[in-house]
Amino acid sequence: MQKIKDYVSANTDRFLAELFELLRFPSVSADPKFKEDVVKTAAFVAQKLEEAGADKVEVCQTAGYPIVYGEKLIDPNLPTVLVYGHYDVQPADPLELWDTPPFEPTVRDGKIYARGAADDKGQFYMHVKAFEYMMREQELPCNIKFMIEGEEEVGSSNLGTFVKENKARLSADVIVISDTAMISLEQPSIETGLRGLSYVEVEVTGPNRDLHSGVYGGAVANPATILSKMIASLHDENNHIAIPGFYDDVVELSDAERKALNEAPFDVEEYKADLGVNEIWGEAGYSSIERAGTRPTLEVNGIWGGYIGEGAKTVLPSKAFAKISMRLVPNQNSARITELFQSHFEGIAPKSVKVKVTPHHGGEPVVTPTDSIAYKAAEKALHETFGKMPIPTRGGGSIPIVALFEKELGIKTVLLGFGLDSDNLHSPNEKYGIDNYLKGIETIPLFHKYFTELSK
């Protein structure tokens, strides 16, 4: 352990400089204007894998953005770890809410502020630097493969094809993903489950053109008003999702599981203060921890229509739109939930408007085992670096490819994340603690060590 700490300490400035260089690439996969930057980011990742000691590094072309693959196979009799991450990032909008430019990493109070700092550049790059340490110090105990993609933030639409066409190349004993959070640097944790996702866009159309609100207001249905009412009806008075059949397949936690989950440290006043809210909100009968990780949700991610420019324009809009995401739990199915939403939303529309529902992407919920060799190896590694046993938790986010990997490759995943829930993922001023970054680099070699030892 001390040898790893000494190596990280001696190379901290370089590790940070390399991460900053990676963060300066505006690799926004959702916006075509950043296409060249996304491709350049893939090339940078491939270069750093080669420099760290990987063999057969390849920038694999897909129908979308490339997947970077690299490997170091030292002995076919040893176990193989497949590391997954993504180099694409969310759009930085709204830019005016950033305190510093999103693609110019800035350090404040020991934290790196930049788009992608925690999701997922800072987290996957820990694995590259940990691999470098194991190679340079001749301490790589097992075979290792890397698959770093560029479309996670837009649904990984081409990853499934790549996985199906490269099953032999991607064969491994476990997949490790660092794209999740832990409770804190004082109390480590390991996420043992992720919610699934159904993402849709809705369009409500009224008149065939924007109308003067003085001439037509009160006589013609306003799509923005209708859309707002329709969305408001999707939750009942207990904040329960009011779509028939939505909860039919939900697997309820046992009393023992709920009790264990709620033993994780949680200060509601600190939670409210951090978010700047006066009161918590959510489905009646469940704690904030349960609501954020084990219950299905329906959230409006964006809503617009009519005039939103400077000053006033008295217009009755022709159209109104919203983007809606639904987080899913075992055993909900994203395709079925999308169908239920579409049928319900179209069914509650008044005759004064027309409604269109466009599905975007989805993914399935997963639960990872806590009795596996990989989990025990992660547990031992975190215990050694943090001095405390990690607590198993459930993650509220979605990583759809976890279910894909299990289905196509037959491989379980361990979620070895070092971010924090307060890292502002997908928001302005995204950040990642320097200590989190360095602690991850210290911990990952120990995971490989213990996974190899426990696999014998």
DAVENPE-V227899 format. One record per residue. RES is the residue in one letter. PSI is psi as a letter, one per 40 degrees, with the letter a starting at -180 (none if undefined). OMEGA is omega as a letter, one per 30 degrees, with the letter a starting at -180 (999 if undefined). D_CENTER is the distance of its C-alpha to the mean C-alpha in Angstrom with 2 decimals. Layout:
# DAVENPE-V227899
res: (RES	RES)
psi: (PSI	PSI)
omega: (OMEGA	OMEGA)
d_center: (D_CENTER	D_CENTER)
This chain:
# DAVENPE-V227899
res: (M	Q	K	I	K	D	Y	V	S	A	N	T	D	R	F	L	A	E	L	F	E	L	L	R	F	P	S	V	S	A	D	P	K	F	K	E	D	V	V	K	T	A	A	F	V	A	Q	K	L	E	E	A	G	A	D	K	V	E	V	C	Q	T	A	G	Y	P	I	V	Y	G	E	K	L	I	D	P	N	L	P	T	V	L	V	Y	G	H	Y	D	V	Q	P	A	D	P	L	E	L	W	D	T	P	P	F	E	P	T	V	R	D	G	K	I	Y	A	R	G	A	A	D	D	K	G	Q	F	Y	M	H	V	K	A	F	E	Y	M	M	R	E	Q	E	L	P	C	N	I	K	F	M	I	E	G	E	E	E	V	G	S	S	N	L	G	T	F	V	K	E	N	K	A	R	L	S	A	D	V	I	V	I	S	D	T	A	M	I	S	L	E	Q	P	S	I	E	T	G	L	R	G	L	S	Y	V	E	V	E	V	T	G	P	N	R	D	L	H	S	G	V	Y	G	G	A	V	A	N	P	A	T	I	L	S	K	M	I	A	S	L	H	D	E	N	N	H	I	A	I	P	G	F	Y	D	D	V	V	E	L	S	D	A	E	R	K	A	L	N	E	A	P	F	D	V	E	E	Y	K	A	D	L	G	V	N	E	I	W	G	E	A	G	Y	S	S	I	E	R	A	G	T	R	P	T	L	E	V	N	G	I	W	G	G	Y	I	G	E	G	A	K	T	V	L	P	S	K	A	F	A	K	I	S	M	R	L	V	P	N	Q	N	S	A	R	I	T	E	L	F	Q	S	H	F	E	G	I	A	P	K	S	V	K	V	K	V	T	P	H	H	G	G	E	P	V	V	T	P	T	D	S	I	A	Y	K	A	A	E	K	A	L	H	E	T	F	G	K	M	P	I	P	T	R	G	G	G	S	I	P	I	V	A	L	F	E	K	E	L	G	I	K	T	V	L	L	G	F	G	L	D	S	D	N	L	H	S	P	N	E	K	Y	G	I	D	N	Y	L	K	G	I	E	T	I	P	L	F	H	K	Y	F	T	E	L	S	K)
psi: (d	d	d	d	d	d	d	d	d	d	e	d	d	d	d	d	d	d	d	d	d	d	d	e	h	g	g	h	d	e	h	d	e	e	d	d	d	d	d	d	d	d	d	d	d	d	d	d	d	d	d	d	e	i	i	f	h	h	h	h	i	a	e	b	i	i	h	h	h	i	i	h	h	d	h	e	e	i	i	h	h	h	h	i	i	i	e	i	i	i	i	e	i	h	d	e	e	h	d	i	h	d	f	g	h	h	h	h	f	e	i	h	h	i	h	e	d	d	g	e	d	d	d	d	d	d	d	d	d	d	d	d	d	d	d	d	e	f	e	h	e	i	i	h	i	h	h	h	i	f	e	d	e	f	e	f	d	e	d	d	d	d	d	d	e	f	d	d	d	e	h	i	d	i	h	h	h	g	f	a	i	i	d	i	e	d	g	i	i	h	h	e	i	i	i	a	h	h	h	i	h	i	h	h	h	b	i	e	i	i	i	h	e	d	d	e	h	e	e	h	h	h	d	d	d	d	d	d	d	d	d	d	e	e	i	a	e	e	f	h	h	f	h	h	e	d	e	d	e	h	h	i	i	i	d	d	d	d	d	d	d	e	e	i	h	h	h	d	d	d	d	d	d	d	e	f	i	d	i	i	i	a	h	i	e	i	i	d	d	d	d	e	d	e	i	i	i	h	i	h	e	i	h	i	i	a	h	e	a	i	a	i	h	g	i	h	i	d	i	i	i	i	h	h	i	h	h	i	i	h	f	i	h	d	d	d	d	d	d	d	d	d	d	d	d	d	d	e	h	i	e	e	i	i	h	h	h	h	i	c	i	i	i	i	i	i	h	i	i	e	e	i	d	d	d	d	d	d	d	d	d	d	d	d	d	e	e	i	h	i	h	h	i	h	i	e	a	h	g	d	e	d	d	d	d	d	d	d	e	f	h	i	i	h	g	g	i	e	a	i	d	e	e	f	h	e	i	i	f	i	i	h	h	d	d	d	d	d	d	d	d	d	d	d	d	d	d	d	d	d	d	d	d	e	e	none)
omega: (a	l	l	a	l	l	l	l	a	a	a	a	l	l	l	a	l	l	l	l	l	a	a	l	l	a	a	a	a	a	a	a	l	a	a	l	l	l	l	l	l	l	l	l	l	l	a	l	l	a	l	l	a	l	l	l	a	l	a	a	l	l	l	l	a	l	l	l	l	a	l	a	a	a	a	l	l	l	a	l	l	l	l	l	l	a	l	a	l	l	a	a	f	a	a	a	l	l	l	a	a	a	l	a	a	l	l	l	l	a	l	l	l	l	a	a	l	a	g	a	a	a	l	a	l	a	l	a	l	l	l	l	a	l	a	l	l	a	l	a	a	l	a	l	l	l	a	a	a	a	a	a	l	l	l	a	a	a	a	l	l	a	a	a	a	a	a	a	a	a	a	l	l	l	l	l	l	l	a	a	l	a	l	l	l	l	l	l	l	l	a	l	l	l	l	a	l	a	a	l	a	l	l	a	l	l	a	l	l	a	l	a	l	a	a	a	a	a	a	l	l	a	l	l	l	l	a	l	l	l	a	a	a	l	l	a	l	a	l	a	a	l	a	l	a	a	a	a	a	l	a	l	l	l	a	l	l	l	a	a	a	l	l	a	l	l	a	l	l	l	a	a	a	a	a	l	a	a	l	a	l	a	a	l	a	l	l	l	l	a	a	a	a	l	l	a	l	a	l	a	l	l	a	l	l	a	l	l	l	l	a	l	a	a	l	a	l	a	l	a	l	l	a	l	l	l	a	a	l	g	l	a	a	a	l	a	l	l	l	l	a	a	a	a	l	a	a	a	l	a	a	l	l	a	l	l	a	l	l	l	a	l	a	l	l	l	a	a	l	l	a	l	a	l	a	l	l	l	l	a	l	l	a	a	a	a	l	l	l	l	l	l	l	a	a	a	a	l	a	a	l	l	l	a	a	a	a	a	a	a	l	a	l	a	a	a	a	l	l	l	a	a	l	l	l	a	l	l	l	a	l	a	l	l	l	a	a	l	l	l	l	a	a	l	l	l	l	l	a	l	l	a	a	a	a	999)
d_center: (29.85	32.06	32.17	28.41	28.50	31.42	29.76	26.65	29.03	31.24	28.45	26.26	27.45	26.81	23.32	22.47	24.39	22.58	19.12	20.56	21.88	18.54	17.03	20.03	19.05	17.70	15.62	14.44	14.15	14.65	18.00	20.84	22.63	20.29	20.96	23.22	20.90	18.08	20.83	22.16	18.89	19.00	22.60	21.88	19.43	22.13	24.79	23.16	22.72	26.40	27.49	25.86	27.90	26.08	28.35	27.99	25.21	24.63	22.77	22.55	22.99	21.43	22.16	19.39	18.03	19.03	17.54	18.82	20.46	22.55	24.33	26.91	28.96	31.63	33.04	32.56	33.60	30.70	27.26	24.49	20.91	18.36	15.59	12.52	10.34	9.79	12.08	11.33	10.12	10.08	13.72	15.36	17.45	19.34	20.80	23.54	21.34	20.43	22.97	22.90	21.98	18.24	19.13	21.78	20.28	22.28	22.83	23.75	24.43	22.92	19.51	18.30	17.56	16.02	13.30	10.88	12.58	9.80	6.81	8.00	11.76	13.10	11.44	12.41	15.65	16.64	17.22	19.40	21.46	21.80	23.01	25.40	26.81	27.42	29.12	31.28	32.36	32.89	30.72	28.42	29.14	27.52	26.39	23.03	21.12	18.27	16.23	14.12	13.21	13.17	11.78	8.15	7.77	10.86	10.42	11.64	15.05	17.14	15.46	17.26	20.54	20.11	19.42	22.40	24.61	23.89	23.98	26.68	25.07	21.80	23.73	22.75	23.11	19.55	16.09	14.34	10.67	9.87	6.17	6.86	9.66	13.36	15.97	17.81	19.77	22.69	21.11	18.70	16.74	14.94	12.42	14.34	12.53	9.51	10.23	10.84	10.87	13.90	13.90	17.41	19.62	23.02	26.21	29.34	32.59	35.89	38.81	39.12	38.82	37.99	40.94	42.91	41.86	45.44	47.07	44.67	42.76	43.58	44.87	41.75	38.39	35.75	32.49	30.46	32.28	31.99	28.23	27.86	30.05	28.27	24.86	26.59	28.05	24.76	24.85	28.06	29.68	27.67	24.31	24.27	22.95	26.21	25.56	28.07	26.70	23.11	23.40	25.74	23.54	21.63	22.36	23.45	23.08	26.43	28.08	27.67	23.91	23.62	25.93	24.08	20.72	22.51	24.12	21.12	22.25	21.60	23.76	23.69	25.75	23.55	20.52	22.52	23.86	20.57	19.43	22.96	23.58	26.83	25.73	22.83	22.25	21.20	22.59	25.97	26.63	23.32	22.23	19.38	17.65	18.24	17.25	13.80	13.02	15.76	16.95	16.13	15.74	16.73	15.87	17.37	15.03	18.13	21.84	24.74	28.28	31.69	32.63	30.19	32.12	34.44	37.33	38.32	38.71	40.03	38.33	37.49	34.55	34.82	31.12	28.10	24.45	21.19	17.60	16.44	13.38	14.08	11.94	13.93	15.29	17.63	19.73	18.73	18.50	16.52	19.64	21.93	19.99	19.93	23.66	24.38	22.79	24.69	27.92	27.77	26.88	29.59	31.94	31.84	32.53	36.06	38.49	38.60	35.31	33.54	29.90	27.56	24.16	22.06	19.17	16.32	13.75	12.67	11.66	13.22	12.68	13.49	15.39	16.04	19.63	20.88	24.20	23.19	24.43	20.95	20.01	23.43	23.09	19.87	21.74	24.77	23.05	21.34	24.64	26.52	24.56	23.97	27.16	25.61	24.40	20.67	20.02	18.02	15.47	13.21	9.55	9.11	5.57	5.54	5.69	9.04	10.64	11.33	13.88	15.02	15.88	17.78	19.61	20.61	21.02	21.78	19.71	17.92	14.84	14.64	11.50	13.04	10.79	12.78	10.88	12.10	11.18	13.59	11.96	11.67	8.16	8.92	12.42	15.63	16.42	13.08	14.35	14.26	17.33	19.76	20.66	17.14	17.08	20.60	20.25	17.58	20.09	22.77	21.05	19.81	23.43	24.43	21.88	23.48	26.87	26.53	24.87	27.86	30.35	29.17	29.14	32.86)
